[in-house]
Each structure stands twice: as C-alpha cells, then as structure tokens.
Amino acid sequence: MSEPDFIRTARTSYDTLAADYADGFRTELDAKPLERAMLAAFAELVRVGGGGPVADIGCGPGHVTAHLRRSGLDAFGIDLSPGMVAAARRDNPGLRFEVGSMTGLDLPDGGLGGIVAMYSVIHLPTDRLPAAFAEFHRVLAARGLVLLTFQVGDQSLHKSEMLGRDVDLDYYWRRPETLAAALAETGFDIVARLVREPVADVEAMDRACLIARKRG
C-alpha cells in the first residue's frame, strides 16, 4: 500500500529542516512554564497509574523526550523523519529514538503507560485523526495517558518555506473541544485541559494542552 502524500511530504520537509530545527528548538521548553507544568502533571499521573514506558510521538530533535526522562519516566522518541531521529540521537546519546508514524506504530498492544504528542497531530488531516487516536488507544495499557499540545484555531495553513528552507507542510489548527471530542469517541476521558496565550514575539496564536486517560 502506498503511503499518503501528507506523510511523504512531512517526512521530506522535516528531513530538510532537521539540523536547523534542532538548533532552534533545543531549549524550547525553557520559555514555556505552563507546558513544563503539564508535563510534570502528566509524569506524576503516569507514575501513580503504575508507570510503564512513555512514547514521545513526533519527538523531533528529542528535547521533550529528554525532559520526560529527567522527570523520571522511561521515555523514548518516535518521529516520521529519519533526519530528526538522527539529530535526536546526536543530541541525546543513550536515549532511544526510532523512525515511525503515529498512524501505524510498530509497538505491541497495551504496552505503554503514556504517550506525549507535542505539536505533532497538527500535521494530520482531520479525516486521519480517528486512525491516529485509535493507534494511541491500541498501544496504551488500560488507563494509560496521552498528552497533546497544539495551536488553537479553526483554520488550516500551508507552508512552502520554514527556517529558510523549502518545505511542503500543511498545518491544521483546532479547538480543544474538537480534539477532546475526537479522543472521547476513540475511548478516552479528558483528565485536564489548558489554554494559554501566545508567548510574546514568538507565537501568533493561543496554545492548548489536553491530558486524556484510556477508559478501562
């Protein structure tokens, strides 16, 4: 079966961006205290729920994976882009990073205590969200947790240039209630939600975070 165009173009684009993206986003969390707070809450919830491995899906250069490991979680990263995985391995020796897609994870059923997807579902067309969330549900243990972060909005955007490089990327901004409903339809209950204003001079729109728990 041939892969969808949006996966192929996203992989190619992030391969092109990998080195510059790693340099620009390595310290991203330093300026985002609310994201760090939600990650801390997520880590505590995973531990209270019995622990287990945590997959950082769409991990990019691995800075969030490393943050999760420092929080005491058994975290590893997965990214569509081999270039991003190479950058993550270079920046974070000793941590585990793999190439893979959230729409078809090479992971066993029920093996994860948690999933983090920070600004990675933003490239999924709306009709592909149910398949991705079904994969999250499949690989999570009973009452496993998922954390999503994303830009808030109702529109889509195409970028042909980023960080001075030619890319071919589609972005989908969504409302928290939209993604909360999609998670609920896939077998998750919302545990927490956060909407924050943009970081001044860096971001153009509100950002949101959802934490959800697999039912049962």
N, C-alpha and C positions, 0 to 999 in steps of 0.2 A: 504494500500500500504506500503510495507517495505521501510525503508529509505535507501538511497545509502550508500555503505560502507565508502566513504570518509567522510560523516557526522558522522557516528558512531565512526570511529577511531579518528577523530579530537576531538570529544566531550570527549571520554575516555582519550585521551592524555592530553588535557588541564585540565581535572579534576585532573589528576595525578600531573600536573605541577603547579596548581593554587597558592598554598601558596608560593612556591619559586619564581614563575614568578612575583607575586605581589611585593615581596620584591625587586626583581631585576629591575623592570621596573617602580616603583612608581615615580621616578624622571627623567624618560627617556627624557622628553621634555626639561629639563634644558640644555642639551648638544646639542640641535637641534634648533638653532635660525631660520633657514630657514623654518622648519616645523611650528614653532610658528608664523612666519610672514605669511605663507599661511593660517593658521588657523585664524589669525586676519583678513586677507583679506576676507576669507570666511564668517566670522561672520558679517563683515560690509556689504557684498553683501546680506546676508540673511536679515539683518535689512532694508537695502534700498529697498529690494524687498517686504517688507511688513511683515517680521518676520514669526512667526509660530514655532511650535515645531521642534527640530532637533534631529534625532536619530543617536547615535554613535553605528554603527553596527559592531559587533566583538569587543566590548568595552574592553574585558579582565578585568583587575582589576580596570577600571573606571577612570584612571588618565586623559585621554583625555576628558571624559565626564565632569569631574570636571573643567578642563581648559576651556571648552566651556561655562560652567555655569559662571565662573568668567569673561568671555568675554561678559556676558550679555544675552546669549542665553538660551532659555527654552529647555535645553538638557536633554536627558535620554539615558540610555545604553541598548543594547541588545547583548547577547552573547549566543553561542551554548552551552557553558559549564556551568552547574549549579555550579560547583566549582568556576569558575571565577566570576559568578554573586554573589556568597556568599562573595568572597573576596572584590568585588567592594562595596557591601552593607556595609561590615565591615569598609572599609577604608573611605567611603564617606556617612556617615549617613545623611539621609534627602534627598538624591538623589534617583531617580527612576532607577531601573535596572530590566530587565526581561530576561528570557530564551527564545531564539528564533533563527530561522535560516534565513539568508538572501535569501534563495531560496523559502521561504514561510512565509512571515511576517504576523503576526497577528495584522495588522493595517488597518484602513479604507482607501479607495481610496482618494487620493488628500488631505490628512490631514497634511502633513509635509511641513515645509518651507525649510528643508535641511536634508541631510544625510552625515555623515562622516564615511568612511571605511578605517581606517589606518592599513595597513598591514594585512587585513583580506581577501581580494579577492585572496591573494597569495595561499590559500589552495584550490581554486576552479579549478577543471579540465577545460580545455579550452571549452569543449562542454557544460559546465554548466554556463558559463559567460552570454550568452543571457538571460537565465531564471532569473538569479540574477539581471541583469540590467533592465529587464522588471518589476521585483518587485519594484526596486527603482523608476522606472518611474510611476508605478501604485500608489504608496503611496505618491508621491510628488505632491504638488499643482502646478498649471500652473506656469512655470518659476521658480520652485523650484531648488535648487542647490545640487550638490553632489561633495564631495571631496574624492579622492582616493590617498593613498600613497602606494608605492610598490617598491621592488627591481628591478633593471633594468638588463635584460638579455634575453637569448633565450633558457634556459635550465630548466629542472626540477630536483628535488633533493628529495631523501627520507632520513628521519632521524629516526633512531631507538633509539637514546639517546639524551637527552637535559637536561641541568641543573642537570646532574647526575641521571636522571630518565629514565626509559624505556618508549619510545613513539613509535607511528606508524603514522608519519606525512609526507605527500607529499607537496612539495613546487613547485610553478610554477613562474619563473622569466619571466617578459615580457617587451617589449619595449613600451615606451609611445605612439608611433604611433599605436601600436596594440590595446591597450586599448582605445585610442581615437577613433579609427575606430569602435570598438565594441559599445562604447557609442553612437556614431553618428548613427549607424544602429538601435539603440533602441530608438531614438528620443531625443538625447541630442546634444547641441552645446558646444564645448570647449570654456571656458572663459579664462583659464590660464593654463600654464604648467611650471613646474620647474624640472630640473635635476641637482642634486648636487653630488659632490664627496663624498666618504665614510668618516665617522668620523674616524680619525686616531686611530688605535689599538682597534677599537670596531667593525667596519663594514668592509666587504670584497668587496663590490661592490657598484656602484652608486645607488642612490635612486631617485625616481621621485614622483611628485605630480601633479595631474590633478584636475582642478575645471571645472565642466560642468553644464549647465543650461538646464532644461527640456524645449523643444520647446513649444511655445504657451502660 
